Amino acid sequence: MYLYNPKRYFVGMKNTYSKHDKKYLRAFGARVRTLRKAAGYSQEDFALEIGLDRTYMGGIERGERNVALLNIRKIARGLHISEKQLFE
């Protein structure tokens, strides 16, 4: 049961990713890290280049973030590849 608190929205909600989901997020993050390093970017420089926060990029690369579609697009464009290539 979730309690509504107008100041904190839903209290008690947690990430409820399955083991499979977590594995998928970690694999995607590892792919982004590999491509970023191959392109010669530090995490901080790459995040600045594409307009995302460095800590957010770190979360993506560690598999802690479920990345929004538009952010996937930013990452792909920053690496000069297609979105499809991020998932290969």
PDB file of N, CA, C and O in Angstrom:
ATOM      1  N   MET A   1       0.842  -1.176   0.000  1.00  0.00           N
ATOM      2  CA  MET A   1       0.000   0.000   0.000  1.00  0.00           C
ATOM      3  C   MET A   1       0.887   1.238   0.000  1.00  0.00           C
ATOM      4  O   MET A   1       1.889   1.297   0.712  1.00  0.00           O
ATOM      5  N   TYR A   2       0.512   2.213  -0.795  1.00  0.00           N
ATOM      6  CA  TYR A   2       1.273   3.448  -0.891  1.00  0.00           C
ATOM      7  C   TYR A   2       0.477   4.581  -0.248  1.00  0.00           C
ATOM      8  O   TYR A   2      -0.717   4.739  -0.502  1.00  0.00           O
ATOM      9  N   LEU A   3       1.130   5.336   0.556  1.00  0.00           N
ATOM     10  CA  LEU A   3       0.502   6.471   1.204  1.00  0.00           C
ATOM     11  C   LEU A   3       0.822   7.726   0.413  1.00  0.00           C
ATOM     12  O   LEU A   3       1.956   7.928  -0.020  1.00  0.00           O
ATOM     13  N   TYR A   4      -0.187   8.568   0.229  1.00  0.00           N
ATOM     14  CA  TYR A   4       0.037   9.799  -0.514  1.00  0.00           C
ATOM     15  C   TYR A   4       0.408  10.900   0.463  1.00  0.00           C
ATOM     16  O   TYR A   4      -0.284  11.139   1.452  1.00  0.00           O
ATOM     17  N   ASN A   5       1.500  11.556   0.167  1.00  0.00           N
ATOM     18  CA  ASN A   5       1.951  12.703   0.943  1.00  0.00           C
ATOM     19  C   ASN A   5       2.185  13.808  -0.073  1.00  0.00           C
ATOM     20  O   ASN A   5       3.071  13.664  -0.916  1.00  0.00           O
ATOM     21  N   PRO A   6       1.432  14.911  -0.037  1.00  0.00           N
ATOM     22  CA  PRO A   6       1.556  15.938  -1.074  1.00  0.00           C
ATOM     23  C   PRO A   6       2.955  16.534  -1.193  1.00  0.00           C
ATOM     24  O   PRO A   6       3.310  17.059  -2.248  1.00  0.00           O
ATOM     25  N   LYS A   7       3.735  16.464  -0.154  1.00  0.00           N
ATOM     26  CA  LYS A   7       5.089  17.012  -0.221  1.00  0.00           C
ATOM     27  C   LYS A   7       6.081  16.016  -0.807  1.00  0.00           C
ATOM     28  O   LYS A   7       7.097  16.427  -1.367  1.00  0.00           O
ATOM     29  N   ARG A   8       5.818  14.736  -0.696  1.00  0.00           N
ATOM     30  CA  ARG A   8       6.761  13.724  -1.162  1.00  0.00           C
ATOM     31  C   ARG A   8       6.123  12.787  -2.184  1.00  0.00           C
ATOM     32  O   ARG A   8       6.701  11.748  -2.504  1.00  0.00           O
ATOM     33  N   TYR A   9       4.973  13.124  -2.690  1.00  0.00           N
ATOM     34  CA  TYR A   9       4.229  12.302  -3.648  1.00  0.00           C
ATOM     35  C   TYR A   9       3.906  10.953  -3.043  1.00  0.00           C
ATOM     36  O   TYR A   9       3.181  10.897  -2.050  1.00  0.00           O
ATOM     37  N   PHE A  10       4.410   9.869  -3.595  1.00  0.00           N
ATOM     38  CA  PHE A  10       4.053   8.565  -3.074  1.00  0.00           C
ATOM     39  C   PHE A  10       5.152   8.066  -2.151  1.00  0.00           C
ATOM     40  O   PHE A  10       6.289   7.866  -2.577  1.00  0.00           O
ATOM     41  N   VAL A  11       4.817   7.871  -0.919  1.00  0.00           N
ATOM     42  CA  VAL A  11       5.767   7.400   0.075  1.00  0.00           C
ATOM     43  C   VAL A  11       5.749   5.880   0.059  1.00  0.00           C
ATOM     44  O   VAL A  11       4.677   5.274   0.047  1.00  0.00           O
ATOM     45  N   GLY A  12       6.899   5.268   0.058  1.00  0.00           N
ATOM     46  CA  GLY A  12       6.970   3.816   0.112  1.00  0.00           C
ATOM     47  C   GLY A  12       7.205   3.169  -1.233  1.00  0.00           C
ATOM     48  O   GLY A  12       7.425   1.960  -1.301  1.00  0.00           O
ATOM     49  N   MET A  13       7.167   3.944  -2.315  1.00  0.00           N
ATOM     50  CA  MET A  13       7.422   3.371  -3.628  1.00  0.00           C
ATOM     51  C   MET A  13       8.918   3.144  -3.790  1.00  0.00           C
ATOM     52  O   MET A  13       9.721   4.016  -3.458  1.00  0.00           O
ATOM     53  N   LYS A  14       9.284   2.010  -4.285  1.00  0.00           N
ATOM     54  CA  LYS A  14      10.682   1.675  -4.520  1.00  0.00           C
ATOM     55  C   LYS A  14      10.829   1.177  -5.947  1.00  0.00           C
ATOM     56  O   LYS A  14       9.855   0.784  -6.588  1.00  0.00           O
ATOM     57  N   ASN A  15      12.072   1.202  -6.436  1.00  0.00           N
ATOM     58  CA  ASN A  15      12.324   0.570  -7.724  1.00  0.00           C
ATOM     59  C   ASN A  15      12.032  -0.911  -7.571  1.00  0.00           C
ATOM     60  O   ASN A  15      12.567  -1.570  -6.680  1.00  0.00           O
ATOM     61  N   THR A  16      11.202  -1.418  -8.424  1.00  0.00           N
ATOM     62  CA  THR A  16      10.836  -2.818  -8.335  1.00  0.00           C
ATOM     63  C   THR A  16      11.261  -3.551  -9.595  1.00  0.00           C
ATOM     64  O   THR A  16      10.470  -4.268 -10.209  1.00  0.00           O
ATOM     65  N   TYR A  17      12.520  -3.365  -9.974  1.00  0.00           N
ATOM     66  CA  TYR A  17      13.033  -4.028 -11.156  1.00  0.00           C
ATOM     67  C   TYR A  17      13.327  -5.485 -10.845  1.00  0.00           C
ATOM     68  O   TYR A  17      13.839  -5.814  -9.775  1.00  0.00           O
ATOM     69  N   SER A  18      13.002  -6.344 -11.782  1.00  0.00           N
ATOM     70  CA  SER A  18      13.316  -7.761 -11.637  1.00  0.00           C
ATOM     71  C   SER A  18      14.814  -7.958 -11.844  1.00  0.00           C
ATOM     72  O   SER A  18      15.511  -7.037 -12.269  1.00  0.00           O
ATOM     73  N   LYS A  19      15.303  -9.143 -11.549  1.00  0.00           N
ATOM     74  CA  LYS A  19      16.718  -9.453 -11.785  1.00  0.00           C
ATOM     75  C   LYS A  19      17.055  -9.306 -13.260  1.00  0.00           C
ATOM     76  O   LYS A  19      18.136  -8.833 -13.615  1.00  0.00           O
ATOM     77  N   HIS A  20      16.125  -9.712 -14.118  1.00  0.00           N
ATOM     78  CA  HIS A  20      16.328  -9.596 -15.560  1.00  0.00           C
ATOM     79  C   HIS A  20      16.430  -8.123 -15.966  1.00  0.00           C
ATOM     80  O   HIS A  20      17.291  -7.751 -16.762  1.00  0.00           O
ATOM     81  N   ASP A  21      15.539  -7.285 -15.408  1.00  0.00           N
ATOM     82  CA  ASP A  21      15.572  -5.853 -15.703  1.00  0.00           C
ATOM     83  C   ASP A  21      16.908  -5.248 -15.280  1.00  0.00           C
ATOM     84  O   ASP A  21      17.515  -4.486 -16.032  1.00  0.00           O
ATOM     85  N   LYS A  22      17.357  -5.584 -14.094  1.00  0.00           N
ATOM     86  CA  LYS A  22      18.626  -5.050 -13.590  1.00  0.00           C
ATOM     87  C   LYS A  22      19.796  -5.481 -14.471  1.00  0.00           C
ATOM     88  O   LYS A  22      20.707  -4.698 -14.742  1.00  0.00           O
ATOM     89  N   LYS A  23      19.759  -6.731 -14.909  1.00  0.00           N
ATOM     90  CA  LYS A  23      20.814  -7.236 -15.795  1.00  0.00           C
ATOM     91  C   LYS A  23      20.812  -6.453 -17.112  1.00  0.00           C
ATOM     92  O   LYS A  23      21.872  -6.111 -17.637  1.00  0.00           O
ATOM     93  N   TYR A  24      19.631  -6.175 -17.637  1.00  0.00           N
ATOM     94  CA  TYR A  24      19.490  -5.426 -18.884  1.00  0.00           C
ATOM     95  C   TYR A  24      20.019  -4.001 -18.722  1.00  0.00           C
ATOM     96  O   TYR A  24      20.727  -3.501 -19.596  1.00  0.00           O
ATOM     97  N   LEU A  25      19.683  -3.353 -17.621  1.00  0.00           N
ATOM     98  CA  LEU A  25      20.159  -1.991 -17.367  1.00  0.00           C
ATOM     99  C   LEU A  25      21.680  -1.958 -17.215  1.00  0.00           C
ATOM    100  O   LEU A  25      22.328  -1.036 -17.711  1.00  0.00           O
ATOM    101  N   ARG A  26      22.254  -2.949 -16.538  1.00  0.00           N
ATOM    102  CA  ARG A  26      23.712  -3.016 -16.384  1.00  0.00           C
ATOM    103  C   ARG A  26      24.394  -3.243 -17.730  1.00  0.00           C
ATOM    104  O   ARG A  26      25.437  -2.650 -18.006  1.00  0.00           O
ATOM    105  N   ALA A  27      23.810  -4.097 -18.566  1.00  0.00           N
ATOM    106  CA  ALA A  27      24.393  -4.365 -19.892  1.00  0.00           C
ATOM    107  C   ALA A  27      24.343  -3.107 -20.760  1.00  0.00           C
ATOM    108  O   ALA A  27      25.306  -2.797 -21.462  1.00  0.00           O
ATOM    109  N   PHE A  28      23.232  -2.389 -20.715  1.00  0.00           N
ATOM    110  CA  PHE A  28      23.132  -1.149 -21.477  1.00  0.00           C
ATOM    111  C   PHE A  28      24.163  -0.139 -20.977  1.00  0.00           C
ATOM    112  O   PHE A  28      24.838   0.511 -21.775  1.00  0.00           O
ATOM    113  N   GLY A  29      24.282  -0.010 -19.674  1.00  0.00           N
ATOM    114  CA  GLY A  29      25.250   0.916 -19.094  1.00  0.00           C
ATOM    115  C   GLY A  29      26.674   0.573 -19.476  1.00  0.00           C
ATOM    116  O   GLY A  29      27.473   1.460 -19.774  1.00  0.00           O
ATOM    117  N   ALA A  30      26.995  -0.717 -19.468  1.00  0.00           N
ATOM    118  CA  ALA A  30      28.336  -1.154 -19.859  1.00  0.00           C
ATOM    119  C   ALA A  30      28.595  -0.820 -21.327  1.00  0.00           C
ATOM    120  O   ALA A  30      29.706  -0.432 -21.690  1.00  0.00           O
ATOM    121  N   ARG A  31      27.586  -0.969 -22.160  1.00  0.00           N
ATOM    122  CA  ARG A  31      27.724  -0.637 -23.588  1.00  0.00           C
ATOM    123  C   ARG A  31      27.986   0.856 -23.767  1.00  0.00           C
ATOM    124  O   ARG A  31      28.851   1.246 -24.551  1.00  0.00           O
ATOM    125  N   VAL A  32      27.247   1.684 -23.048  1.00  0.00           N
ATOM    126  CA  VAL A  32      27.451   3.135 -23.126  1.00  0.00           C
ATOM    127  C   VAL A  32      28.861   3.484 -22.667  1.00  0.00           C
ATOM    128  O   VAL A  32      29.546   4.274 -23.316  1.00  0.00           O
ATOM    129  N   ARG A  33      29.299   2.904 -21.560  1.00  0.00           N
ATOM    130  CA  ARG A  33      30.645   3.183 -21.040  1.00  0.00           C
ATOM    131  C   ARG A  33      31.722   2.793 -22.058  1.00  0.00           C
ATOM    132  O   ARG A  33      32.661   3.552 -22.299  1.00  0.00           O
ATOM    133  N   THR A  34      31.580   1.620 -22.644  1.00  0.00           N
ATOM    134  CA  THR A  34      32.549   1.149 -23.632  1.00  0.00           C
ATOM    135  C   THR A  34      32.626   2.096 -24.826  1.00  0.00           C
ATOM    136  O   THR A  34      33.718   2.458 -25.265  1.00  0.00           O
ATOM    137  N   LEU A  35      31.478   2.494 -25.346  1.00  0.00           N
ATOM    138  CA  LEU A  35      31.440   3.390 -26.503  1.00  0.00           C
ATOM    139  C   LEU A  35      31.966   4.781 -26.157  1.00  0.00           C
ATOM    140  O   LEU A  35      32.657   5.406 -26.961  1.00  0.00           O
ATOM    141  N   ARG A  36      31.639   5.258 -24.972  1.00  0.00           N
ATOM    142  CA  ARG A  36      32.121   6.577 -24.540  1.00  0.00           C
ATOM    143  C   ARG A  36      33.640   6.589 -24.445  1.00  0.00           C
ATOM    144  O   ARG A  36      34.296   7.507 -24.938  1.00  0.00           O
ATOM    145  N   LYS A  37      34.190   5.564 -23.811  1.00  0.00           N
ATOM    146  CA  LYS A  37      35.647   5.482 -23.672  1.00  0.00           C
ATOM    147  C   LYS A  37      36.323   5.343 -25.032  1.00  0.00           C
ATOM    148  O   LYS A  37      37.366   5.950 -25.274  1.00  0.00           O
ATOM    149  N   ALA A  38      35.735   4.549 -25.915  1.00  0.00           N
ATOM    150  CA  ALA A  38      36.294   4.370 -27.263  1.00  0.00           C
ATOM    151  C   ALA A  38      36.295   5.689 -28.036  1.00  0.00           C
ATOM    152  O   ALA A  38      37.157   5.917 -28.886  1.00  0.00           O
ATOM    153  N   ALA A  39      35.324   6.554 -27.736  1.00  0.00           N
ATOM    154  CA  ALA A  39      35.249   7.856 -28.395  1.00  0.00           C
ATOM    155  C   ALA A  39      36.203   8.867 -27.755  1.00  0.00           C
ATOM    156  O   ALA A  39      36.361   9.980 -28.256  1.00  0.00           O
ATOM    157  N   GLY A  40      36.840   8.471 -26.643  1.00  0.00           N
ATOM    158  CA  GLY A  40      37.838   9.327 -26.006  1.00  0.00           C
ATOM    159  C   GLY A  40      37.296  10.355 -25.028  1.00  0.00           C
ATOM    160  O   GLY A  40      37.986  11.317 -24.691  1.00  0.00           O
ATOM    161  N   TYR A  41      36.073  10.160 -24.573  1.00  0.00           N
ATOM    162  CA  TYR A  41      35.465  11.091 -23.629  1.00  0.00           C
ATOM    163  C   TYR A  41      35.636  10.613 -22.193  1.00  0.00           C
ATOM    164  O   TYR A  41      35.561   9.416 -21.914  1.00  0.00           O
ATOM    165  N   SER A  42      35.865  11.557 -21.287  1.00  0.00           N
ATOM    166  CA  SER A  42      35.693  11.252 -19.867  1.00  0.00           C
ATOM    167  C   SER A  42      34.191  11.287 -19.611  1.00  0.00           C
ATOM    168  O   SER A  42      33.435  11.840 -20.410  1.00  0.00           O
ATOM    169  N   GLN A  43      33.770  10.710 -18.521  1.00  0.00           N
ATOM    170  CA  GLN A  43      32.347  10.716 -18.195  1.00  0.00           C
ATOM    171  C   GLN A  43      31.842  12.157 -18.036  1.00  0.00           C
ATOM    172  O   GLN A  43      30.764  12.500 -18.520  1.00  0.00           O
ATOM    173  N   GLU A  44      32.613  12.971 -17.370  1.00  0.00           N
ATOM    174  CA  GLU A  44      32.216  14.359 -17.130  1.00  0.00           C
ATOM    175  C   GLU A  44      32.135  15.153 -18.439  1.00  0.00           C
ATOM    176  O   GLU A  44      31.167  15.879 -18.668  1.00  0.00           O
ATOM    177  N   ASP A  45      33.146  15.015 -19.289  1.00  0.00           N
ATOM    178  CA  ASP A  45      33.146  15.741 -20.566  1.00  0.00           C
ATOM    179  C   ASP A  45      32.000  15.293 -21.465  1.00  0.00           C
ATOM    180  O   ASP A  45      31.369  16.115 -22.130  1.00  0.00           O
ATOM    181  N   PHE A  46      31.736  13.996 -21.484  1.00  0.00           N
ATOM    182  CA  PHE A  46      30.650  13.493 -22.325  1.00  0.00           C
ATOM    183  C   PHE A  46      29.303  14.005 -21.828  1.00  0.00           C
ATOM    184  O   PHE A  46      28.470  14.447 -22.619  1.00  0.00           O
ATOM    185  N   ALA A  47      29.096  13.946 -20.521  1.00  0.00           N
ATOM    186  CA  ALA A  47      27.835  14.429 -19.959  1.00  0.00           C
ATOM    187  C   ALA A  47      27.628  15.903 -20.292  1.00  0.00           C
ATOM    188  O   ALA A  47      26.525  16.314 -20.651  1.00  0.00           O
ATOM    189  N   LEU A  48      28.682  16.691 -20.175  1.00  0.00           N
ATOM    190  CA  LEU A  48      28.600  18.110 -20.501  1.00  0.00           C
ATOM    191  C   LEU A  48      28.283  18.307 -21.983  1.00  0.00           C
ATOM    192  O   LEU A  48      27.474  19.162 -22.344  1.00  0.00           O
ATOM    193  N   GLU A  49      28.916  17.521 -22.824  1.00  0.00           N
ATOM    194  CA  GLU A  49      28.725  17.616 -24.280  1.00  0.00           C
ATOM    195  C   GLU A  49      27.269  17.357 -24.691  1.00  0.00           C
ATOM    196  O   GLU A  49      26.747  18.021 -25.587  1.00  0.00           O
ATOM    197  N   ILE A  50      26.624  16.398 -24.039  1.00  0.00           N
ATOM    198  CA  ILE A  50      25.259  16.033 -24.448  1.00  0.00           C
ATOM    199  C   ILE A  50      24.171  16.660 -23.576  1.00  0.00           C
ATOM    200  O   ILE A  50      22.981  16.453 -23.817  1.00  0.00           O
ATOM    201  N   GLY A  51      24.575  17.418 -22.573  1.00  0.00           N
ATOM    202  CA  GLY A  51      23.585  18.136 -21.759  1.00  0.00           C
ATOM    203  C   GLY A  51      22.941  17.326 -20.661  1.00  0.00           C
ATOM    204  O   GLY A  51      21.810  17.608 -20.265  1.00  0.00           O
ATOM    205  N   LEU A  52      23.645  16.316 -20.157  1.00  0.00           N
ATOM    206  CA  LEU A  52      23.153  15.542 -19.019  1.00  0.00           C
ATOM    207  C   LEU A  52      24.098  15.741 -17.838  1.00  0.00           C
ATOM    208  O   LEU A  52      25.263  16.096 -18.019  1.00  0.00           O
ATOM    209  N   ASP A  53      23.602  15.515 -16.658  1.00  0.00           N
ATOM    210  CA  ASP A  53      24.427  15.640 -15.465  1.00  0.00           C
ATOM    211  C   ASP A  53      25.405  14.471 -15.358  1.00  0.00           C
ATOM    212  O   ASP A  53      25.071  13.337 -15.701  1.00  0.00           O
ATOM    213  N   ARG A  54      26.609  14.759 -14.880  1.00  0.00           N
ATOM    214  CA  ARG A  54      27.637  13.720 -14.739  1.00  0.00           C
ATOM    215  C   ARG A  54      27.169  12.586 -13.834  1.00  0.00           C
ATOM    216  O   ARG A  54      27.436  11.418 -14.119  1.00  0.00           O
ATOM    217  N   THR A  55      26.478  12.917 -12.752  1.00  0.00           N
ATOM    218  CA  THR A  55      26.024  11.867 -11.837  1.00  0.00           C
ATOM    219  C   THR A  55      24.944  11.002 -12.486  1.00  0.00           C
ATOM    220  O   THR A  55      24.846   9.809 -12.200  1.00  0.00           O
ATOM    221  N   TYR A  56      24.137  11.603 -13.357  1.00  0.00           N
ATOM    222  CA  TYR A  56      23.128  10.836 -14.089  1.00  0.00           C
ATOM    223  C   TYR A  56      23.811   9.858 -15.044  1.00  0.00           C
ATOM    224  O   TYR A  56      23.414   8.698 -15.153  1.00  0.00           O
ATOM    225  N   MET A  57      24.849  10.349 -15.736  1.00  0.00           N
ATOM    226  CA  MET A  57      25.606   9.465 -16.636  1.00  0.00           C
ATOM    227  C   MET A  57      26.239   8.320 -15.855  1.00  0.00           C
ATOM    228  O   MET A  57      26.237   7.177 -16.312  1.00  0.00           O
ATOM    229  N   GLY A  58      26.778   8.620 -14.686  1.00  0.00           N
ATOM    230  CA  GLY A  58      27.354   7.567 -13.851  1.00  0.00           C
ATOM    231  C   GLY A  58      26.314   6.517 -13.484  1.00  0.00           C
ATOM    232  O   GLY A  58      26.596   5.319 -13.493  1.00  0.00           O
ATOM    233  N   GLY A  59      25.114   6.976 -13.162  1.00  0.00           N
ATOM    234  CA  GLY A  59      24.027   6.052 -12.839  1.00  0.00           C
ATOM    235  C   GLY A  59      23.635   5.186 -14.022  1.00  0.00           C
ATOM    236  O   GLY A  59      23.327   4.005 -13.858  1.00  0.00           O
ATOM    237  N   ILE A  60      23.647   5.768 -15.212  1.00  0.00           N
ATOM    238  CA  ILE A  60      23.352   4.995 -16.426  1.00  0.00           C
ATOM    239  C   ILE A  60      24.409   3.916 -16.606  1.00  0.00           C
ATOM    240  O   ILE A  60      24.089   2.748 -16.827  1.00  0.00           O
ATOM    241  N   GLU A  61      25.670   4.316 -16.509  1.00  0.00           N
ATOM    242  CA  GLU A  61      26.764   3.381 -16.766  1.00  0.00           C
ATOM    243  C   GLU A  61      26.861   2.286 -15.703  1.00  0.00           C
ATOM    244  O   GLU A  61      27.388   1.208 -15.977  1.00  0.00           O
ATOM    245  N   ARG A  62      26.368   2.543 -14.515  1.00  0.00           N
ATOM    246  CA  ARG A  62      26.344   1.509 -13.472  1.00  0.00           C
ATOM    247  C   ARG A  62      25.080   0.660 -13.528  1.00  0.00           C
ATOM    248  O   ARG A  62      24.942  -0.301 -12.771  1.00  0.00           O
ATOM    249  N   GLY A  63      24.156   1.010 -14.423  1.00  0.00           N
ATOM    250  CA  GLY A  63      22.914   0.250 -14.552  1.00  0.00           C
ATOM    251  C   GLY A  63      21.894   0.598 -13.486  1.00  0.00           C
ATOM    252  O   GLY A  63      21.024  -0.214 -13.170  1.00  0.00           O
ATOM    253  N   GLU A  64      21.992   1.783 -12.934  1.00  0.00           N
ATOM    254  CA  GLU A  64      21.079   2.213 -11.869  1.00  0.00           C
ATOM    255  C   GLU A  64      19.924   3.051 -12.381  1.00  0.00           C
ATOM    256  O   GLU A  64      18.990   3.346 -11.636  1.00  0.00           O
ATOM    257  N   ARG A  65      19.981   3.437 -13.649  1.00  0.00           N
ATOM    258  CA  ARG A  65      18.964   4.313 -14.220  1.00  0.00           C
ATOM    259  C   ARG A  65      18.229   3.639 -15.361  1.00  0.00           C
ATOM    260  O   ARG A  65      18.831   2.964 -16.196  1.00  0.00           O
ATOM    261  N   ASN A  66      16.929   3.831 -15.385  1.00  0.00           N
ATOM    262  CA  ASN A  66      16.109   3.402 -16.508  1.00  0.00           C
ATOM    263  C   ASN A  66      16.004   4.621 -17.426  1.00  0.00           C
ATOM    264  O   ASN A  66      15.198   5.521 -17.188  1.00  0.00           O
ATOM    265  N   VAL A  67      16.807   4.637 -18.449  1.00  0.00           N
ATOM    266  CA  VAL A  67      17.029   5.827 -19.261  1.00  0.00           C
ATOM    267  C   VAL A  67      15.826   6.145 -20.140  1.00  0.00           C
ATOM    268  O   VAL A  67      15.263   5.263 -20.788  1.00  0.00           O
ATOM    269  N   ALA A  68      15.441   7.417 -20.154  1.00  0.00           N
ATOM    270  CA  ALA A  68      14.335   7.875 -20.986  1.00  0.00           C
ATOM    271  C   ALA A  68      14.745   7.853 -22.460  1.00  0.00           C
ATOM    272  O   ALA A  68      15.923   7.991 -22.789  1.00  0.00           O
ATOM    273  N   LEU A  69      13.789   7.683 -23.311  1.00  0.00           N
ATOM    274  CA  LEU A  69      14.023   7.576 -24.750  1.00  0.00           C
ATOM    275  C   LEU A  69      14.776   8.786 -25.299  1.00  0.00           C
ATOM    276  O   LEU A  69      15.701   8.625 -26.095  1.00  0.00           O
ATOM    277  N   LEU A  70      14.399   9.976 -24.891  1.00  0.00           N
ATOM    278  CA  LEU A  70      15.080  11.172 -25.397  1.00  0.00           C
ATOM    279  C   LEU A  70      16.527  11.242 -24.918  1.00  0.00           C
ATOM    280  O   LEU A  70      17.381  11.787 -25.618  1.00  0.00           O
ATOM    281  N   ASN A  71      16.812  10.706 -23.751  1.00  0.00           N
ATOM    282  CA  ASN A  71      18.199  10.674 -23.278  1.00  0.00           C
ATOM    283  C   ASN A  71      19.014   9.628 -24.032  1.00  0.00           C
ATOM    284  O   ASN A  71      20.212   9.811 -24.249  1.00  0.00           O
ATOM    285  N   ILE A  72      18.372   8.539 -24.429  1.00  0.00           N
ATOM    286  CA  ILE A  72      19.049   7.552 -25.279  1.00  0.00           C
ATOM    287  C   ILE A  72      19.435   8.221 -26.594  1.00  0.00           C
ATOM    288  O   ILE A  72      20.527   8.003 -27.119  1.00  0.00           O
ATOM    289  N   ARG A  73      18.537   9.027 -27.108  1.00  0.00           N
ATOM    290  CA  ARG A  73      18.815   9.758 -28.344  1.00  0.00           C
ATOM    291  C   ARG A  73      19.996  10.712 -28.167  1.00  0.00           C
ATOM    292  O   ARG A  73      20.856  10.795 -29.043  1.00  0.00           O
ATOM    293  N   LYS A  74      20.048  11.433 -27.043  1.00  0.00           N
ATOM    294  CA  LYS A  74      21.170  12.338 -26.764  1.00  0.00           C
ATOM    295  C   LYS A  74      22.492  11.577 -26.694  1.00  0.00           C
ATOM    296  O   LYS A  74      23.505  12.027 -27.230  1.00  0.00           O
ATOM    297  N   ILE A  75      22.475  10.430 -26.036  1.00  0.00           N
ATOM    298  CA  ILE A  75      23.691   9.625 -25.898  1.00  0.00           C
ATOM    299  C   ILE A  75      24.167   9.165 -27.269  1.00  0.00           C
ATOM    300  O   ILE A  75      25.349   9.284 -27.589  1.00  0.00           O
ATOM    301  N   ALA A  76      23.252   8.642 -28.077  1.00  0.00           N
ATOM    302  CA  ALA A  76      23.619   8.160 -29.412  1.00  0.00           C
ATOM    303  C   ALA A  76      24.180   9.286 -30.271  1.00  0.00           C
ATOM    304  O   ALA A  76      25.202   9.113 -30.935  1.00  0.00           O
ATOM    305  N   ARG A  77      23.527  10.412 -30.261  1.00  0.00           N
ATOM    306  CA  ARG A  77      24.007  11.547 -31.066  1.00  0.00           C
ATOM    307  C   ARG A  77      25.370  12.024 -30.583  1.00  0.00           C
ATOM    308  O   ARG A  77      26.225  12.387 -31.391  1.00  0.00           O
ATOM    309  N   GLY A  78      25.574  12.025 -29.270  1.00  0.00           N
ATOM    310  CA  GLY A  78      26.861  12.430 -28.726  1.00  0.00           C
ATOM    311  C   GLY A  78      27.989  11.500 -29.127  1.00  0.00           C
ATOM    312  O   GLY A  78      29.142  11.915 -29.238  1.00  0.00           O
ATOM    313  N   LEU A  79      27.644  10.229 -29.344  1.00  0.00           N
ATOM    314  CA  LEU A  79      28.635   9.233 -29.770  1.00  0.00           C
ATOM    315  C   LEU A  79      28.698   9.117 -31.296  1.00  0.00           C
ATOM    316  O   LEU A  79      29.507   8.357 -31.828  1.00  0.00           O
ATOM    317  N   HIS A  80      27.855   9.864 -31.990  1.00  0.00           N
ATOM    318  CA  HIS A  80      27.791   9.851 -33.458  1.00  0.00           C
ATOM    319  C   HIS A  80      27.445   8.467 -34.007  1.00  0.00           C
ATOM    320  O   HIS A  80      28.025   7.992 -34.983  1.00  0.00           O
ATOM    321  N   ILE A  81      26.479   7.843 -33.339  1.00  0.00           N
ATOM    322  CA  ILE A  81      25.969   6.544 -33.777  1.00  0.00           C
ATOM    323  C   ILE A  81      24.450   6.589 -33.743  1.00  0.00           C
ATOM    324  O   ILE A  81      23.861   7.536 -33.222  1.00  0.00           O
ATOM    325  N   SER A  82      23.820   5.568 -34.297  1.00  0.00           N
ATOM    326  CA  SER A  82      22.360   5.501 -34.246  1.00  0.00           C
ATOM    327  C   SER A  82      21.928   4.936 -32.891  1.00  0.00           C
ATOM    328  O   SER A  82      22.712   4.300 -32.187  1.00  0.00           O
ATOM    329  N   GLU A  83      20.687   5.179 -32.550  1.00  0.00           N
ATOM    330  CA  GLU A  83      20.145   4.617 -31.318  1.00  0.00           C
ATOM    331  C   GLU A  83      20.243   3.086 -31.368  1.00  0.00           C
ATOM    332  O   GLU A  83      20.538   2.441 -30.362  1.00  0.00           O
ATOM    333  N   LYS A  84      19.995   2.531 -32.527  1.00  0.00           N
ATOM    334  CA  LYS A  84      20.051   1.079 -32.705  1.00  0.00           C
ATOM    335  C   LYS A  84      21.422   0.527 -32.315  1.00  0.00           C
ATOM    336  O   LYS A  84      21.516  -0.530 -31.693  1.00  0.00           O
ATOM    337  N   GLN A  85      22.477   1.244 -32.682  1.00  0.00           N
ATOM    338  CA  GLN A  85      23.839   0.769 -32.386  1.00  0.00           C
ATOM    339  C   GLN A  85      24.131   0.734 -30.893  1.00  0.00           C
ATOM    340  O   GLN A  85      25.009  -0.010 -30.457  1.00  0.00           O
ATOM    341  N   LEU A  86      23.415   1.520 -30.103  1.00  0.00           N
ATOM    342  CA  LEU A  86      23.608   1.460 -28.646  1.00  0.00           C
ATOM    343  C   LEU A  86      23.196   0.100 -28.092  1.00  0.00           C
ATOM    344  O   LEU A  86      23.700  -0.332 -27.056  1.00  0.00           O
ATOM    345  N   PHE A  87      22.283  -0.570 -28.784  1.00  0.00           N
ATOM    346  CA  PHE A  87      21.735  -1.821 -28.276  1.00  0.00           C
ATOM    347  C   PHE A  87      22.349  -3.060 -28.926  1.00  0.00           C
ATOM    348  O   PHE A  87      21.909  -4.180 -28.667  1.00  0.00           O
ATOM    349  N   GLU A  88      23.353  -2.866 -29.761  1.00  0.00           N
ATOM    350  CA  GLU A  88      23.965  -4.020 -30.441  1.00  0.00           C
ATOM    351  C   GLU A  88      25.015  -4.665 -29.576  1.00  0.00           C
ATOM    352  O   GLU A  88      25.633  -5.648 -29.985  1.00  0.00           O
TER     353      GLU A  88
END
